[in-house]
Amino acid sequence: MTRIPALLGVLLLAAPPAAAQPLTPQAVQDAQRAAQAERAAAEAAARAAAAAAAEERRLAERRVEAARRAQLADQRRGEAEDGLAAARTAAEAARAEGRARAEALAPMLPLMLRLGLWPAESLLAVPGPPEDRLRGLLVLQGLSRQLATEAASLRAAEAEAARRAAEAAERAAALREAEAQARTASAALEAELKAARDRRAGAEDAEEDAARRAAASAARAGSLESALARLRQEEARQAAEARAREAAEARARAAAEARERAAAAQARADAAARARDAAELRAREAAEARSRRAEAEMAATRTPDPPPRASGGRAMPVLGRVTREFGTAGAGGPSRGLTLQAASGARVVSPCGGRAVFAAPFRSFGQLLIVDCGDGYHVVLAGLDRLDAAPGQRLLAGEPVGQLGEAALYLELRRNGQPIDPRGWFPG
C-alpha cells in the first residue's frame, strides 16, 4: 500500500505532456490544504455522528417508556377481555336460573291465582270431613309460604340477571377504552421506531461520505507530492547526463588530460549515483512516512464504537405466562430456555442493556435476536413476527426490539456459551 503513490508518480511522468496537469509546489500545497479541509469536514461529521448517537440514546430511553406503556395497555386489554367474558357468562347463568324458576312456578300459577282470590271458597268447595279441611288449610298456609319464597327467589334471580347484564355492559365499555389506549400507545411507539431508524440511517450515511472524501483528498495530495519528487530527481539525472556529455567532449579535445579528467568524472559520477540513490531512498521513505501519517490521521478521525453496556437493569422481554420451563423434557430433549405465551401482537423488549450481535431470520426459529449483555451473558429471543433492531445496534434494557405474532416467544440465556436457567437472572 505504501508504494502506490510512487507508482502513481511514475505513471504521471510517463503520460503525454498534454494530458498531465502541471506539477508544481503550489499544486501540492493546494492539494494538502484540500486534504486538511476534508479531514476537518470528516472530524465535524464524526462529532455530529457522536451527537446523534447521544441523541439516539436519549430517544431510546423514550422508546423504553413507550414500550412499557404499550405492554401495560395490552395487559389491561387482556384483563378487560377476560372480565367481559366472565360478566357475560355470569349474566347468562343468572338469566338461565330465572328461566328455570319461572318454568317451575308456571304450573302452579292458576292455583296461586285462585287461592289468592278465593281461599275459603276453594277449601269449602272440596268435599270431606272438617278435620280434612283443617289439614288442607294448614297445607294451604305452608304452600302459600313456599310460593311466596319461590316468587321472591324469582325476583332476586331476575334482579341478579339485570345486575350481571349491567356489569357486562360496563366491562364492554372498559374493553373499548383499553383497546383505544393500546392503539394509541402502539401508534406512538411505531412513530418513535420509524424516527429512530431514519435518524440512524442519515447519520451513518453522512459520516461515511465525509470519511470517503477525506481519504480521496489525502490520496491525491500524497500522489502529487510523490510525483513532484520524482520530477525533481529526473531533472537532476538529466543535468548529470549533460555534464557527462560535456566531460566526454572535453576528453576528446584534450587527450593528454583525458585519463585524469575521466577518473575525476568517474568519481563525480559515482558520487552523483550514490547521491541519487540516497535521494531516491529518502524520497521513498518520506513518501511512505507521509502515507502512514495520512492513514493514521484517517484512523484517528473515526470515532471508535463504545463497548457494549451491560448495565441498566433487566426486564422481562414480554408480559405473558411461562408454558415451558428450563430443563423440562420434550421431543427434542430437555428445554434449553423458557417458552413465554403472550397475546398476539404483544411488544417484545430487550431484557438487558447491550449490543445486538444478530438480528435476522434463522432457520425454523423465525425472526431471531441475540443481545450481548456483557460479562459473558448472551440472550437469545426467537419466534418474533417482526424485528425492530439492527445488527450492531446498542440497546437499553426495556427498549422495544420487535413484536410477536401468533407464535410463542422462546427465551434462552447463555453464560460463556452454555445455556443456563433464566429464572434466577431476572429480578423477582
GILINBEL-V370023 format. One record per residue. N is the residue number from 1. NEAR is the number of other C-alpha atoms within 10 Angstrom. Layout:
N:NEAR
N:NEAR
This chain:
1:7
2:14
3:12
4:15
5:23
6:22
7:14
8:17
9:21
10:14
11:12
12:21
13:17
14:10
15:12
16:8
17:10
18:7
19:8
20:12
21:11
22:12
23:16
24:14
25:13
26:10
27:16
28:20
29:14
30:13
31:21
32:20
33:15
34:17
35:23
36:16
37:14
38:21
39:24
40:15
41:17
42:25
43:21
44:15
45:23
46:23
47:16
48:15
49:20
50:17
51:13
52:17
53:16
54:12
55:14
56:18
57:16
58:11
59:17
60:22
61:18
62:15
63:25
64:21
65:16
66:22
67:25
68:22
69:19
70:24
71:21
72:18
73:23
74:26
75:19
76:19
77:22
78:17
79:16
80:21
81:19
82:13
83:19
84:21
85:15
86:16
87:22
88:19
89:15
90:19
91:21
92:15
93:16
94:22
95:20
96:15
97:18
98:21
99:15
100:14
101:18
102:18
103:11
104:12
105:16
106:10
107:10
108:11
109:12
110:11
111:11
112:16
113:11
114:12
115:16
116:12
117:11
118:10
119:14
120:11
121:11
122:13
123:17
124:11
125:9
126:11
127:9
128:10
129:8
130:10
131:9
132:13
133:16
134:12
135:11
136:14
137:15
138:12
139:12
140:15
141:12
142:12
143:13
144:15
145:12
146:12
147:16
148:13
149:12
150:16
151:15
152:12
153:16
154:19
155:15
156:14
157:22
158:20
159:15
160:19
161:21
162:15
163:16
164:22
165:20
166:15
167:19
168:21
169:15
170:15
171:22
172:19
173:14
174:19
175:21
176:15
177:16
178:22
179:19
180:14
181:19
182:21
183:15
184:15
185:20
186:22
187:14
188:16
189:23
190:17
191:11
192:16
193:18
194:12
195:13
196:17
197:14
198:10
199:14
200:16
201:10
202:12
203:18
204:14
205:12
206:15
207:22
208:14
209:12
210:19
211:22
212:15
213:16
214:24
215:18
216:12
217:21
218:25
219:19
220:18
221:24
222:25
223:22
224:26
225:25
226:24
227:23
228:21
229:19
230:21
231:18
232:11
233:17
234:14
235:11
236:14
237:15
238:12
239:12
240:16
241:13
242:12
243:14
244:17
245:12
246:12
247:17
248:16
249:11
250:15
251:17
252:12
253:11
254:12
255:11
256:10
257:12
258:16
259:12
260:12
261:17
262:16
263:11
264:13
265:16
266:13
267:12
268:14
269:16
270:12
271:12
272:15
273:14
274:12
275:12
276:16
277:13
278:12
279:15
280:15
281:12
282:12
283:18
284:19
285:14
286:13
287:22
288:20
289:13
290:18
291:22
292:14
293:12
294:20
295:15
296:11
297:14
298:18
299:12
300:11
301:19
302:16
303:13
304:10
305:9
306:7
307:10
308:18
309:18
310:20
311:13
312:14
313:13
314:18
315:18
316:16
317:22
318:24
319:20
320:16
321:12
322:15
323:11
324:16
325:17
326:19
327:14
328:12
329:12
330:9
331:6
332:6
333:9
334:12
335:18
336:21
337:23
338:22
339:21
340:19
341:20
342:24
343:19
344:14
345:17
346:24
347:26
348:27
349:27
350:29
351:26
352:28
353:24
354:26
355:25
356:23
357:15
358:18
359:20
360:15
361:17
362:13
363:8
364:9
365:13
366:16
367:20
368:22
369:26
370:20
371:27
372:24
373:25
374:17
375:10
376:12
377:19
378:23
379:21
380:17
381:27
382:22
383:23
384:26
385:19
386:19
387:18
388:17
389:22
390:17
391:14
392:16
393:15
394:24
395:30
396:25
397:24
398:27
399:28
400:30
401:26
402:22
403:20
404:23
405:16
406:14
407:17
408:21
409:25
410:20
411:21
412:21
413:22
414:18
415:15
416:10
417:10
418:11
419:18
420:18
421:17
422:17
423:13
424:8
425:11
426:12
427:9
428:5
